[in-house]
């Protein structure tokens, strides 16, 4: 198999570094398994950070941050430092940071790895709702059978290569 990656009909390989940075900032949310939170910032500050990069006005930032924290069940932790949180709470902060800009694509590495099963299901429900209602494209790298079972399309990759022609499935 071969091909190229296109976003908004533009091949990513033809984008300049500046265009790629703009694409990531404006259209892609990232959820890292290791959180990648900024330790000197509060929960609120970590979720607000992408909006600062987009120069979002202060009141709009506040509304978006608090709305997103409420969606992931952390509105009561907004002023806490990330080191005061459990692993599952830190993961939800990382998810909120990815969601706050309302990206068209979310790239996620094991988004439920640090969550209990109830919270993990709630987060996947939220992401599925975003996909269905706001047409957000979700790309998960996961081994979690509960995520895989809910996927509309599964691509199996082994050692960086699609493992076989039957690996791409549609539900």
Helices and strands as residue ranges (DSSP letters): E 6-7, E 10-11, G 12-14, H 17-27, E 28-31, H 43-53, H 58-71, G 75-77, G 82-84, H 87-99, E 105-109, H 117-134, E 137-141, H 145-148, E 153-154, E 157-158, E 161-162, G 165-167, E 169-170
